[in-house]
Amino acid sequence: MERSGEHAAERDTGRGRPGGAADGAGPPRLTHTVTDGVATVVISNPAKRNAMTAAMWRALPELLDALAADPAVRVLVLTGDGETFCAGADIASLREPGPSPRELAVLAEEALAAFPRPTLAAVRGHCAGGGCQLAAACDLRFAEEGALFAVPPARLGVVYPPSAVRRLVALTGPSTAKYLLFSGEPVDTARALRTGLVDEVLPPGGLAGRVAAFTAVLTRRSLLTQTAAKEFVAGDVPPGRAAYWERQAREQAEPGGDTAEGVAAFLERRTPRFTWTGPGD
């Protein structure tokens, strides 16, 4: 089953196709589909290499909230329309009144990082500035050969947000983060893979198939494990949440729980039927 929609300054019914193949026309917008448990959000502004306008930055947290509330969504993929991921913020929007694109980008980045299920950035072409910020906020990044990653604020005299710097350092280490931030120079997929900026590099034409296969694996795995792991990796788990997960570990080991089901399925050599759907279920 597939559902689709569109989010931007105007909320018209639209259609995004997984793997970065939206229709390539129309105003700047975010489109999305939900198919077999995988939500695919497509950044679409082809005239400006999918640069994010202020309206698109504002729309992303709202869209993420809606997808997080959808029990059918097990995994989220973020990608770009056509052969480009996202060239960052639309520079023209720097002069618009209201919150700056930098402030809006931080809100969008934090909403993406806080999404309660696994997230994956599928990157083709340019992934720069705010685009790199969004990719880094995802749990995983798969890229197609030929993609270029850049963090260009030094070219514009812009202070890169502390949250984005911390995520970049966590992925690449201080030296590579400084190289990217100090110079604004792009790095290719070989260097991005070597430094930890991406998790997998696929040959031309291989990204969509690999993302589809990998997300299908994720939808079959335990959401209990994934959700707990995501919180633990983020660090600073409050005592109340730690106690919650300890209680879940005990309860899910009881008959009918996901841990008991996973062990039974392993011993019986069958596919497990996990039923845990999230905190508070």
Helices and strands as residue ranges (DSSP letters): E 2-7, E 29-35, E 38-44, G 46-48, H 54-68, E 75-80, G 91-95, H 101-113, E 119-123, E 126-128, H 130-137, E 140-144, E 148-150, H 153-156, H 162-172, H 174-183, E 187-188, H 189-195, E 200-202, H 207-220, H 223-234, H 239-252, H 258-268
